[in-house]
């Protein structure tokens, strides 16, 4: 009887682990489909401008080497916040026409959003100065 319970327990644990691994792979796929790589590439470009030219290639390699662990961390966050059904819906969306368009434009959108935010910040700073006098 103990052997049967042990076998059933291992089977259940194995199925759970396999299901979690599949869930994680789906999350990683959503991250890829969503255009997050383009956003990270844009962030790298912004950072690399502050690195001396002779060290930029080495920095780029080290930056790229950190991405797998970053994606693992993001996957863990997504798995805590979203259900398998949510992730499946996200996959459907990001493979749709408009989802692909959002993904393709995510880097440019981020850049333009930052520019808009900087402009707004300057306006806000002027307004704050008026009230701080």
C-alpha positions, 0 to 999 in steps of 0.5 A: 500500500505504501508503494502505491501511495508513493508511486501516486505521489511521485506521479502527481508531483511529476505532473505538477512540475511538468505543468509548472514548466509548461506554464513557465515556457508559455510565460516566457513566450508571452514575454518574447511576443510582447516586445519586451526584448525590444524595450530592453534593447532600447534600454541597453542603447540608452545605457551604452551611450554612457560607456566609453566607446572602447568598452561598449562591446564588452558591456553589451556582451555582459548585458546580454548575458544577464537577460536569461536570468532577468527573463526568469525573474520576470516569468516568476512575477507573471506566474504569481500574478496571472493564471494559465488562462490569462497567459493563454489569452495573452498569447492569443492576443500577441499573435493577433494582427494588433498584438503583433503591431503592438509588439513591433512598435513597443521599442519606438512607443517606449522611446516616444513615451519617455520623450513625452514624459520628459516634456511633461516633467519640464512643464510640471517643474515650472508649475511646481516652481510657481507654487514653491515661491 
